[in-house]
Amino acid sequence: MSEILWRIARNYGLLDEEVLFYGQDKAKIGLKALDRLRDRPDGKLIVVTGITPTPAGEGKTVTAIGLGDGLRFIGRRAAVCLREPSLGPTFGMKGGAAGGGRSQAIPAEDLNLHFTGDSHAVTSAHNFLAAMIEAHLHYGNALDFDPHGVCWNRVLDVTDRSLRRIVTGLGGRSNGIPRETGFEITAASEIMALLSLSLSVDDLRHRLGSVVVGVSRADQPITARDLNASGAMLVLLRDALLPNLIRTLEETPLFIHTGPFGNIATGCSSILADRLALKLADYVVTEAGFGSDLGFEKFMHLVAPALGCYPDVAVIVATVRGLKAHSGKYRLVPGKPLPEELQQEDLSALETGSVNLKAHLEIVRRFGVTPVVAVNRFPSDTDRELETLCAVSSAYGAAEVAVSEGYALGGAGCSQLAECVDRAALQQPSRAQPLYSPSMKLTEKIECVAAQVYGAEGVRYETGVKPRLRQFEKWGYGELPVCFAKTQYSLSHDPTLRGRPSGFILPVTGAELAAGAGFVRVFCGEIMTMPGIPAVPAAFRMDVDSEGNIQGVI
């Protein structure tokens, strides 16, 4: 297996000493490769996003992998960049996230499990910082932490609802100071987010030092640098900074690096993975988490400025059954079987629900990026439904539309989509730009996204939010972009509002400073950062056979 990855790396211009193998079929790429390739022109950047997700599953990762294979099928030099899956969803409700069918990452089991240890390194660095805070408080609190001002939880890469809120330091003075805290899943860690946005070892060191962990009694931020913790954290993250290289079934290079959550952080692969791929390939397919209102918006405001490159094309993944679900006619429950009637032809529901696709096309156009619609085909789709969806996609403003069959046919099944992307990238120059400028006030940035992306009629700030935002500006963080934390299941804050909600007021329920990652997180409603294990988790089907082969992860 290692010979295949060696061949891929060499064919794309990597030197042997730049490829650091982890076992037989996965590797890390040394950062000296980026230095060597610095003057090589960038390839075209294709961001894969989608309609508002439904429990039916839209197959965005399958489409991203299939598009990479499809571009190579039509003779283009392509690479794919994806996030690393989290163990929590893998063992919980979602299961594996390595694509599927003929559009799949290899080795899928490793990718869905411990992979190259990056998530464990993030967990260790995050929790080390938490331990340094506790030690500082125990030994006299020289930085004068406000007892209620510590804002750094712990993380774990499994889901455990009982750890959401806990009390630490019980059992006497030698065990620390009793304090309420909690756990988040590792993918929700600011360390994961800042790792994904780091440009170099020096940049990572700066970002780690900038992490705000609490407030002093004098109302000033206290950072990891103040605790002298950032150097040790950098040691723990040194290898995790290096992008990971694996492959698809059809031997397209696949860079998998970092896994920040999509509904509270960027939901994208790392800057370093994207930059490396852009130097090695003519086309880079990178995925942005969830729909265009979350992943794509964050790519444009948080990722692209750091990357120094905006997308040439955005591929919006849509499905017949997903848009029928957005009609409101069917009740879909996460983790439960889909209604049988959803599998039957229903052109009326499809046309009604297609307003959701129209909204996402308008969002992408508003950013100045050319949209291409990929209709991910499922076995239950009828020819009339597919024809209807292609027709409404064109009517709603898609530059190109193609039916994608990557799951069943791999690159050949995505060749039509690849040709559409190729034409769009070459014939329609990107005029990509953000919707707001850094100089705008934080409230102005929030209201801009609420109106122009979500379609909100207005914004309602709950008690204490505006003073908190003003405090961030007073500390010098006013030019940071905003990162929305909201449900992925609706364009609005309410997961029950399907299709294209209108007339709603967006509630802003909280704000957090993520200075190391370089954004201000804005909460819109209740957002779970430590999920629980469902009644029937994906873990139930997992095992190891008598020969040591893992079963049930993919």
C-alpha positions, -999 to 999 in steps of 0.1 A, spaced: 0 0 0 28 24 8 40 22 -28 7 37 -40 11 67 -17 47 71 -26 37 72 -63 10 97 -57 33 120 -37 60 119 -63 37 124 -92 24 156 -76 58 169 -70 66 161 -34 101 150 -25 107 117 -6 121 135 24 90 157 27 67 126 31 67 113 66 49 79 67 26 69 96 23 32 89 17 18 54 -10 40 39 -10 75 55 17 102 59 23 137 71 39 163 48 68 184 62 63 222 61 96 226 42 76 215 11 56 247 13 87 268 15 101 250 -15 69 254 -35 63 290 -25 68 305 -59 47 280 -78 13 294 -90 -18 284 -72 -44 261 -87 -81 268 -89 -100 266 -56 -133 248 -55 -154 249 -22 -180 222 -18 -210 234 3 -246 223 3 -283 230 9 -294 231 45 -287 195 59 -315 171 67 -315 138 85 -318 122 50 -281 130 44 -270 149 14 -236 132 7 -214 163 7 -182 144 14 -190 117 -11 -195 145 -37 -163 162 -28 -143 130 -31 -161 121 -63 -155 155 -78 -118 152 -72 -118 118 -89 -140 132 -116 -116 161 -124 -88 136 -127 -111 114 -149 -114 143 -174 -76 149 -174 -72 176 -147 -46 174 -120 -68 175 -88 -65 171 -51 -91 170 -23 -89 186 12 -113 174 40 -117 177 77 -107 149 100 -138 131 115 -144 133 153 -147 101 174 -178 115 190 -200 115 159 -183 84 146 -193 63 176 -226 82 181 -253 91 156 -235 99 124 -210 70 121 -180 73 99 -172 102 77 -148 89 50 -172 91 20 -187 59 7 -191 36 -22 -167 43 -50 -160 78 -36 -142 69 -4 -111 77 15 -84 51 20 -77 39 48 -113 46 60 -111 29 93 -79 47 104 -94 80 93 -125 75 113 -105 64 144 -72 76 158 -57 84 124 -23 102 130 -31 113 165 -38 149 158 -71 150 177 -54 134 207 -27 161 206 -53 188 206 -70 172 235 -37 170 254 -28 206 247 -62 219 256 -64 200 289 -28 209 298 -38 246 296 -68 238 319 -44 221 344 -20 252 342 -50 274 352 -58 252 382 -22 251 393 -20 289 390 -51 293 412 -38 268 437 -4 285 441 -18 320 449 -34 334 418 -7 359 410 -25 370 379 -55 379 400 -81 358 381 -117 368 389 -130 336 406 -160 336 382 -140 348 352 -122 315 342 -136 306 308 -116 275 298 -133 241 300 -118 207 293 -123 186 262 -127 149 254 -130 132 220 -159 111 230 -195 122 237 -206 121 274 -236 142 284 -228 137 321 -196 159 317 -213 190 303 -213 207 337 -191 194 365 -174 206 397 -137 202 401 -114 206 431 -134 186 457 -118 166 484 -98 193 503 -73 220 498 -46 198 483 -69 189 454 -74 225 442 -101 251 445 -137 239 440 -150 254 408 -178 247 384 -165 239 349 -174 214 321 -163 194 291 -167 200 254 -159 176 226 -124 180 212 -137 192 178 -152 222 196 -119 232 212 -105 266 203 -72 248 200 -86 227 171 -99 259 154 -66 278 158 -46 248 146 -67 248 114 -60 285 108 -23 285 116 2 293 89 35 281 105 51 271 137 56 307 146 20 316 138 8 286 159 29 298 188 14 333 186 -21 319 184 -16 296 214 -3 325 234 -32 347 225 -59 323 238 -79 341 265 -86 318 294 -102 343 319 -106 378 332 -88 395 360 -105 414 388 -94 445 370 -115 434 340 -85 426 318 -81 394 297 -57 367 309 -40 346 282 -21 313 279 10 334 273 5 351 307 4 316 322 37 306 304 18 277 289 20 283 252 55 269 247 46 235 262 13 235 242 33 240 210 55 210 219 24 189 221 11 202 188 43 202 168 35 171 147 -3 178 146 5 210 126 17 189 96 -10 181 70 -20 145 66 -19 128 32 -40 97 22 -58 89 -10 -91 81 -26 -100 47 -41 -90 61 -75 -57 74 -62 -65 111 -60 -44 127 -32 -65 135 -2 -53 159 24 -71 154 58 -62 179 84 -79 192 116 -116 189 124 -132 220 138 -170 218 143 -190 234 116 -218 249 137 -195 266 163 -162 270 144 -150 271 108 -160 236 98 -132 234 72 -99 217 66 -67 235 76 -51 265 59 -19 245 55 -36 216 38 -53 239 13 -21 259 7 -1 228 0 -27 213 -23 -30 246 -42 7 244 -50 6 208 -61 -26 206 -81 -44 225 -108 -78 221 -90 -82 218 -53 -116 206 -40 -121 216 -3 -152 210 18 -169 236 40 -191 222 68 -229 221 65 -248 245 42 -237 278 27 -251 297 56 -225 281 79 -195 265 63 -193 286 31 -200 319 50 -173 310 75 -149 300 47 -154 334 32 -150 355 64 -127 334 85 -107 310 63 -101 327 29 -85 359 44 -60 337 63 -55 315 32 -49 345 11 -72 330 -16 -109 331 -24 -128 303 -42 -131 302 -79 -163 281 -78 -187 269 -51 -204 236 -56 -237 233 -38 -247 197 -31 -285 192 -34 -306 160 -32 -341 153 -43 -351 138 -10 -334 166 10 -354 193 -8 -386 172 -5 -379 172 32 -376 210 31 -412 212 18 -424 205 54 -445 177 42 -424 149 58 -412 144 93 -376 133 95 -360 123 129 -322 120 132 -312 84 139 -346 70 127 -354 54 94 -367 78 67 -404 78 60 -413 54 32 -433 80 14 -402 102 10 -389 75 -13 -419 80 -37 -420 105 -65 -434 138 -53 -427 167 -78 -449 191 -58 -429 186 -26 -397 189 -45 -406 222 -61 -419 236 -28 -387 226 -9 -364 239 -37 -367 274 -22 -340 262 2 -317 257 -28 -326 291 -42 -316 307 -9 -282 290 -10 -276 300 -46 -283 336 -36 -259 334 -7 -231 321 -29 -238 348 -56 -239 375 -29 -203 367 -21 -194 370 -58 -186 333 -63 -199 313 -92 -223 285 -80 -225 250 -96 -252 227 -84 -243 190 -79 -275 168 -77 -263 139 -57 -283 109 -70 -299 84 -47 -315 51 -59 -351 63 -50 -348 94 -73 -369 92 -104 -359 107 -138 -387 132 -136 -375 144 -102 -339 147 -114 -350 167 -144 -372 189 -123 -343 196 -98 -319 204 -127 -344 228 -142 -351 247 -110 -314 249 -103 -308 267 -136 -339 289 -131 -327 299 -96 -292 311 -109 -269 281 -110 -241 287 -136 -240 249 -142 -259 218 -130 -250 182 -131 -262 149 -117 -235 133 -96 -232 96 -92 -199 93 -73 -211 68 -48 -220 42 -74 -195 50 -102 -167 70 -87 -149 95 -109 -167 84 -140 -200 91 -122 -188 127 -114 -172 134 -148 -202 156 -159 -199 176 -127 -162 179 -132 -167 193 -167 -192 218 -153 -168 229 -126 -140 232 -152 -161 254 -175 -173 276 -146 -138 281 -132 -123 290 -166 -151 310 -181 -165 330 -152 -137 348 -133 -143 349 -96 -152 382 -81 -153 368 -45 -153 392 -16 -165 392 20 -198 408 30 -183 430 57 -150 448 65 -129 443 96 -134 480 105 -171 475 111 -184 472 147 -191 436 159 -228 443 161 -227 456 125 -210 424 114 -236 403 132 -265 422 116 -249 420 82 -247 382 82 -281 379 99 -298 399 71 -277 389 40 -270 353 47 -298 340 70 -326 363 57 -335 376 92 -357 406 96 -337 418 125 -315 409 155 -324 407 191 -296 408 216 -303 391 249 -293 408 282 -256 412 286 -245 404 250 -240 440 238 -219 450 268 -198 419 263 -192 427 226 -182 463 237 -158 448 262 -141 428 234 -138 459 213 -124 478 243 -97 451 247 -87 456 210 -105 427 194 -131 447 175 -116 440 140 -120 402 144 -146 385 122 -177 369 138 -182 331 139 -218 322 143 -228 292 165 -263 281 154 -282 251 142 -272 235 109 -308 223 103 -322 257 93 -312 289 76 -326 305 108 -318 298 145 -348 274 148 -341 239 136 -378 233 130 -380 260 103 -374 243 70 -372 256 35 -365 293 34 -377 309 67 -387 346 66 -399 373 89 -380 360 119 -358 379 144 -325 363 150 -318 360 188 -281 365 198 -279 347 231 -242 349 239 -208 359 227 -173 344 234 -139 356 225 -117 331 206 -87 354 203 -62 326 195 -84 314 166 -90 350 156 -127 354 158 -156 363 181 -181 334 185 -217 345 185 -244 322 198 -279 321 183 -299 298 205 -289 266 223 -258 250 208 -245 216 221 -207 215 224 -207 181 242 -232 158 225 -245 127 242 -246 91 230 -279 83 213 -301 53 223 -289 34 193 -254 46 185 -232 36 156 -210 20 182 -235 -9 185 -224 -23 151 -186 -20 157 -164 -49 166 -131 -66 157 -131 -101 141 -109 -130 150 -82 -119 125 -80 -84 140 -101 -67 113 -122 -37 124 -159 -42 115 -188 -16 113 -168 17 113 -176 25 76 
